[in-house]
């Protein structure tokens, strides 16, 4: 499901629509990241948000919550640390210094 949303968001040529932005707070809750099968889709969706709407993510401070997800859910897990570094790379590439 998350991968489909990510692909749909990637097809937008402008900023993320408001309907997608309303999903972001839910996607950044730690409970969503407990299901191991959802992690690849969630990472892809957050990367799509960063690629399409980095200014809004930076302005709202939601990238800090993304860093929390990386620190608390992805990096401590040997199975998911690669996803954590992939998301971290997307943050560094898209969020202005």
C-alpha positions in Angstrom: 0.0 0.0 0.0 2.8 2.4 0.9 4.7 1.7 -2.2 1.6 2.5 -4.3 1.2 5.8 -2.5 4.9 6.5 -3.1 4.7 5.8 -6.8 1.6 8.0 -7.1 3.4 10.9 -5.2 6.5 10.4 -7.4 4.3 11.0 -10.5 3.4 14.6 -9.3 5.6 17.2 -10.9 4.9 19.9 -8.3 4.8 19.9 -4.5 2.9 17.2 -2.7 -0.9 17.8 -2.6 -2.5 18.6 0.7 -4.1 15.1 0.8 -0.6 13.5 0.9 0.7 16.1 3.4 -2.1 15.1 5.8 -0.7 11.5 5.9 2.8 12.5 6.9 2.2 12.9 10.7 0.7 9.4 10.8 3.6 8.0 8.8 6.1 9.4 11.3 4.5 7.6 14.4 6.7 4.8 15.7 3.8 2.4 15.8 3.5 2.4 12.0 7.2 1.2 11.7 6.6 -1.9 13.9 5.4 -4.0 11.0 8.6 -5.1 9.4 7.0 -5.8 6.0 5.9 -2.1 5.7 9.4 -0.6 6.1 10.5 -0.7 2.5 7.3 1.0 1.4 7.4 3.5 4.2 11.0 4.4 3.3 10.1 4.8 -0.4 7.1 7.0 0.5 9.1 9.3 2.8 11.8 9.6 0.1 9.1 10.6 -2.3 7.9 13.3 0.2 11.4 14.5 0.5 11.9 14.7 -3.2 8.6 16.5 -3.9 8.0 18.6 -0.8 11.4 19.1 1.0 10.6 22.8 1.7 7.4 22.0 3.6 9.0 19.1 5.5 11.9 21.3 6.5 9.7 24.2 7.4 7.4 22.1 9.6 10.4 20.3 11.3 9.1 16.9 10.3 12.5 15.8 9.2 13.4 15.7 12.9 10.7 13.1 13.4 12.2 11.2 10.4 15.6 11.2 12.1 13.8 9.8 15.2 12.4 7.0 13.2 15.8 6.3 11.8 17.5 6.4 15.2 14.8 4.4 17.1 13.5 1.9 14.6 15.8 1.4 11.6 19.4 1.7 12.7 19.2 -0.5 15.8 17.9 -3.4 13.7 20.5 -5.3 11.7 17.7 -6.2 9.2 16.6 -2.6 8.7 19.7 -0.5 9.1 20.2 -0.3 5.3 16.7 1.3 5.1 17.8 3.7 7.8 20.8 4.8 5.9 18.8 5.1 2.7 16.3 7.4 4.4 19.1 9.4 6.0 20.8 9.9 2.6 17.5 11.2 1.2 17.2 13.7 4.1 20.7 15.0 3.6 20.2 15.3 -0.2 16.9 17.1 0.0 16.7 19.2 3.2 18.5 22.5 2.8 21.3 23.1 5.3 
